[in-house]
Structure formats: structure tokens, C-alpha cells
């Protein structure tokens, strides 16, 4: 079938493209893949893959399922599955990811946490609990 109805296509095959020369300020929320070749100042939330191309620049936090980074990122990255920093990637910020691949030439300044569950404030022990344990 050459043409299909919009209902026949799946949302997982949809790719949102922010092209070169495009600048967005604000928050982006998406159920599908995002490819950035332009500039974003703000937060990106995706339940799928985020790709930052070589001309892409993000000044803000990225939260997604998986990510391929070739451009510049200034902010926090929270990737639940796989983060791939390609040779042209430049990252200033903290990473939390399940898995990390770094190509030779990629530059990263910040901290990295891999394969660890994020501790919620309610799960952190209080100072009283810590002191009681030390006193025993």
C-alpha cells in the first residue's frame, strides 16, 4: 500500500525535528522521538529517543528514554536506558543513565551516575536516624 491513513501509522515511528536555524525557548514534551539540529533553551521531556545533531545546542535539562548526543548540551541529562555521547558531543552537566557509551573525542564536564535508582527525598534517612545508628 503506497498511502496509509494517519491512524495506521504508529506514534513510535514519528520523529519531531527541530531544524538548523530554529530556536525554541520553553518546555518540549513528546511521546515520540525528537531530533534537534537547532537551538533549545528549556526542558525536553520525551518518552522515546532524543537525538542532538552536530549543529544542535540545548541549554536546559533533558529527560528521556534513550539519547544520542553529537552537539552541545548545557544541563542535566536523565536517560532511563542508553546514552550515547558521540565524538563531536560537548556536555557540561550531570548525567544519570542506565548505560553509557562514550566515543573518543566526546567532551564531558560534570558527574555521572549509572544504573542507580534516584533516591526520593522521602526515602533519604533523616539526621536523627543517622545519629541514632551511630550512637548504638
N, C-alpha and C positions, 0 to 999 in steps of 0.2 A: 504494500500500500504506500503510495507516494505521499499522500497527505493524510494526516490523522487529526482527529478532533482534539481540542485542548484538554478534554477530560481523559484522553487516552495517554497523554504524556505524564510521566511521574515527576513529582516535585524534586526528587533526588537528582534528576538529570539537569535541573535548572541551575544556571550559573549567572550570578549577578556580577556585572563587570563595571568597575569604576575606571574609565579610560584615562590615558595621559591628557593632561590639561584640565582635568576635572578636579575641583576642590569641594570637599564636603565638611561642614562643621556641625557636629551633633552626634547623635547616637544612631547606630545601624543595628537592627535586629532582623535576623533572617533564619528561615528554616532550611535553606539550601546553601550551596557553595557560593563563595564570594571571591572574586579576583580583583585586586587593586593595583592599578598602574598609575593612578593619580595620587592626590593627597587627601588624607583624612585627619581631622583634628577632632577627637572624641572617642567614644567607646564602640567597639564592634562585638556583637553577640551573634554567634552562628551555631546552630545545632549540627553543622556539617563542616566542610573544609574551608579554611581561609588561605588564600594564596596572595602573597605580596610580591609583585613582579619587580624587576630590576629598577624600574622608574617609580615604583610605589614608595610612598612615605606615610607612616602612621605615627601621629603624636597622640597617644592615648592607649588605653588598655584593650586587649583582645582576649575574648573568652570564646573557645570553640572546641570542636571535637578533634580535628587534626589541622595541621598547618604546614605550608611550605613557604619559607621566607627567603627572598632574594634581594629585597630592597632594604629600606631603613625603617627601624621601629624604635620609638622612644616611649616606653611604658611597660606595663606589666602584661605578661603572656600567661594565660591559664589554658592549657591544652590537655584535654582529658585522655587522648590517645597518643598520637605520634607528632612530634615537632621536628621538622627538617630545616636546618639552617644551611642554606646553600652557600657556595664560595663567595658570592657577592653580598651576602647578608651583613648588615650592621645593626646591632641591637644594644641599646642602653636601657636596662631594666631588669626586673626579676622574672624568672621562669618557674612555673610549676607545670610539670608534664608527666605523663605515664612513661613515655620513651623519647629519647633524644638522639638525633643523628646530626653531626656537625661535619660539613665538608671543609677541607683545608682551604684557608683563606677567609672563612667566615670570622667576623669580629663580634665579640660579646663582652659587655661590661655589666656585671650585676651578680645576683645569686641564682642558683638553680636547685630546685627540689624535684626529685624524680621518684615516681612510684609510691608517694606517701599521701595518706589521706589528710585533707585540710582539717585542722582542729578548729572546731567552732568555739567561740568564747565561752559558751555554757559547759563545754567539755574540759576546759582548762582547769587544773586544780587551783583552788584559792590559796592565798598566802597562809591562812590559818591551817589548811590541810597539809601544806608543805611543812610548816613549823611543827605541827603535831607529830608528823612522821619522823622528823629529825630529833624530837625530844624523847622518843621511845627507845 
